[in-house]
């Protein structure tokens, strides 16, 4: 097979695997129920493919700016969050549930950057590479507890199928639906982590045609879809992206090591992946107990009011750290492994 064609297919596999990891933490955990519109196998596959398309520029940024350090990963996550919420959809500019300017942080910096990217795509792969049962179990269980607690809020604003079950007193079916959804979407997550690991190490370097094609399409989408739908995007998104790229470029100037995708540690022991099933297990236990006790807490609001300002502050801190370390005269980061 031609080297260029082989490299393209490698990038495609890495993009699809990363896309599933990101959609799992970004949407499947966020939705936390199959009892809503569009939750069919075909619908879930379509969302995965859409997230894989959005994962492509994120992976390109990781390679282009030699993203490896945790702060750099955070800034790349901020880029991803605003690419999704500020370009593809327009929630960054305000909605009835999330007024502007709080919408700048939620969900791009409050959810996507920390949960999809930092925890799901970055930290969990490092945890798996340690091959320590207790560590993997602790992380998976913690994510599962969060998952279960987050899902509670849907009982306060249930979609029609869930409301019908709750009104009929069928809490058992609500809990069963949640468990089936959680386990059913987590099994492919194990495969995505495993396949991504098998592809390592890889340099995610798009061809010239891919780069110009993607940039051109993104600019056209911004001009003809994003701005007409949310005119505020014209003066909000460019400065946010500009500052983020500035910080990432400062990181690139001083980072001498391969990016975090090219330097995936390993190998991961096969027994380590099934430990991740603790995520849906703990989520189902927490969800089921809370449902049995009729706990109707607004966990979404608790998360919103904490994560939204914290995400914004962490982005500001990320800019300061990356720009500060990239000042002229600063010594390069050490070449020793940080894994």
N, C-alpha and C positions, 0 to 999 in steps of 0.2 A: 504494500500500500504506500502511496506517495506520502512523504513526511508531512506535507501541508494538510492533506486530507486526514491523516491520522491525528495530527494535533487538533484539527477542528472537531473531530469526534470526541477526543479527550475533553476538550473544553465543553462540548455539549453535555457529556456525562456529568462533569463536575458542576455545571450549571443546573442540571436537573436535580442532582443530589442536594446541592445547596438550596435550590428553590424549595424542595420539600421540607428541609429543616426549617427554613424561614417561614414557610406557610404554616407549618405545624405550630410553631410558637407564636406566629403573628396572627393567625386566623382561627385555627382549630381550637387552640386553648382559649382564645378570646371569645369565640362563639359558645364554646362549652355546652353545646346541646345539638342533637340532630333534629330537634323539633322546631325547625324554622325553614323558611322558604329557600329553595335551591339546594337543600342538603341531600342530594342524590349522588350516587357514585359518579355519574357523568358531570354533575355540578362541581364536585370536589376535585375531580381530575382537571377540569377547566381552570379552577382557581389555582391549582398547583402549577399548571403550565404558565398561567399569567404571572405568578410569583417567580417562576424560573426566568421569564423574560426580564423581570426587574432585578433578579439576582445577577444577571450578566454584567451590567455596569458596576455593580458593587464589587464583583470579583476583579474587574478591570481596574478599579480604583485601588484595591488591595495590592495588585501587582505594580501598578504605575507608581504608587507612592511608597512602596516597600513597607506596607503596614504589617507590623509585627508586635510592637509594644502595646500593652493594654490601653494606654491613652490614645494611641493611633487607631486601634480597633474601634474605640468609642467614637472617634471622629468619623471613621468610615461608616459606622452605624448611623451617625447623624445624617451623613450624605444619603444613605439608603432610605432613612425615614422620610426625609424631605423629597427625595425622588418619588417615593410612592405617594405620600400624602400631599405633596405640594405640586407635583407635576401630573402624575397619572390620575389621581383623584384630587379634589380641591378642599379637603378638610382643614388644611393648614390655615385657610383664610377665614374660618369661622363657620359655625353651623348653629341651629337652634339649641342643641345640647351643649356645644362648646364654643362660647363666644370668643371673638378675637380680642386681645392677642393671646389668651390662654391656649388657643388652638394651634399656635406656632409650636408649642411643646407637646401638646397632646393631640395625636398619639405618636408623632415622629420621635420625640426625645423621651417621652414618658413610657412608651411601650416598645416600639420597634428597635430603637438603638440599644436599650438595655436587655430586653427579653429575647427578641428575634436574633439579634446579632451577637451581643456580648455574651449572653448566657447560652443561647441555643447553638449558634454557629461556632463560637470561639471557645468559651470556657468548657462546655461539655466535651468537646473533642480533646482538650487538654486533660480533662479528668479521666476520660476513657483511656488515654495513652499511658496513664500512670499504672493501669492494671492493678488497682487496689480495690478489692471488693467493698470494704467499708466506705471508702471515699465515694465510689460510684453510687453506692446505695444511699449514702447521706444526701448527695446532690439530687438524685432522682426522687427521693422521698420528699425533700424540701420543695422541689418543683411540683410534685403531686399535691402536697398540702395547699400550696398557693393556687393550683389549678382548681381544686375542690372548693376552696373558699371563694375564689372569683366567680365560679359558676352559680353560687347562691343567689346573686343579684337578679338572675333571670326570673326567679319566682315573683319578684316585685313588678316586672313588666313582661310577663310571659307571652311568647308567640302563640297564635291560636291553637295549634295542636297541644302544646304544653298546658295552656289554660283549660282546655277541654278535659284533659286528664286530671288536673288538680281539682277542677270543679266536681268531677265524678269521684273524687277521693282515691284515685289510683296513683298514689305516691310511689307504689312499688314499680309501676311501669315507667314513671318519670326517672326513677333511680336506675332502672334496668337500661333504659334508652341512653342515659348518660354513660353508664359503664361500657355498653357496647360501642358507643361512639369513641370513647376515650381509648379503649383497647384496640379498636379497629383502625384508628388513625395512628396509633403508636407503633404498631408492628411495621408498617413501611418506614417509620423513622429509624428503626434499627437497621434496616436494609440500606437506607440513605447514608447513615454514618459509616456502615461497613464498606460500602462501595466507594465512598469518598476517600476513605482511608486506603483502600487498595489502589486508588489512582495516584497516590502520593509517591514521590514528590512531583509536582507539576508547575510549570511556569504558565500562568494564565495570560498569554500575550496575544490578543486578537490581531488578525491581519489588518493591513491598511484599509482594505475594502470594508471589513467589519466595523472598524473604528469610525471611518467617515460616514458609513451608512447609518450607524446607530446614532451618532451625534446629529446628523442631518434630520433623521426622523424625530429625535427628541426635540430639536428646535422647532420643527414644523408643528409638532403636537403642542408645544408650549404656545406658539403663536396662534394656532387656529382652534385649539380645544381649551387649553388651560386658561388663557387670558380672557377669551370671550365668556367663559363660565364664571371666572373670578378675576375681574380686572385688577383687584388688589395684588394679584400675583406678580404683576409687572414691576412693582417696587418692593415687594417682600422677598420673593424667592432669590433673585440675583445676589443681593447682599449676603443672605444666609449661606448660599452655596459658595460665594466668593470667599468669605471668611473661613469656611470649612476647608476649601481647597488651599487657601493660604497656609493654614495650620498644617495640613497634610503635606504640603510641599516643603515646609520647614522640617517636618519629620523626615522626608525623603533625603534632604541634604545631609543629615547627620546619621541616618540609619545605614549601616554597612552590611547588615545581615540580610539573608533572604526573607521574603515576606512570609507571613504566617501560613499561607497556603502552600508555598514551596517548601516550607520547613515543618510540615506536619510530623509530629513525633510518632513513633511506633516501634514494633508492631503492636496492635491491640489484640489481646487474647480473645478468642471466640466466646469464652464464657462471660466476658464482660458486657457484651451487648444485651443479652436477655435481662440483665440486672435493671436495665432502663424500664422494664415493665413495672417497676415500682412506681413510676409516674402515674399510670392510669389506676394502679391498685390503690395507692394512697388517696388519689383524687376521688375515686369511687367510694372509699370508706368515709372520707370527710363529707362528701356530698350526701351520701346516704344517711349518715348520722344526723347531719343538719336538717335534712328533709324530714326525717322521722320526728325530730324535735320541733319542726316547723319554725326553724330559724330563718327569718326573712330580713336579714341585714342587707343594707345597701353597700355591699363590699366594693362595688364599682366606684361609688362616690369617695369612699375612704382611700382607695387607690388613686383616684383622680387628684384629690387635693394634696396628697403627699408626693406622688410621682411627677406631677406636672412641674412644680417649682424646682424639685430636685433635678429633674432631667435638664432643665434650662441652666441651672447652676453648674452642672457637670459639663455641659457643652462649653460654657464660658471658661471653666477651669481647663478643659481640653485645649481650647484655643491658646490660653495663656501658657500652658505647659509646652505644647508643641512649638509655638512661636519662640518661646524663651530658649528652648534647647537648640533651635535652629539659628540662633544669632551668630554673626561672624565671630570666629575665634573659638567657638565651642568645640570640644573634642568629640569625635564620633562615639556612638554607643559601642560598648564592648562586643567583640565577636563571639564571646563565650555564649553557649546556649542558655536561654532563659526559660526553657521548658521545665 
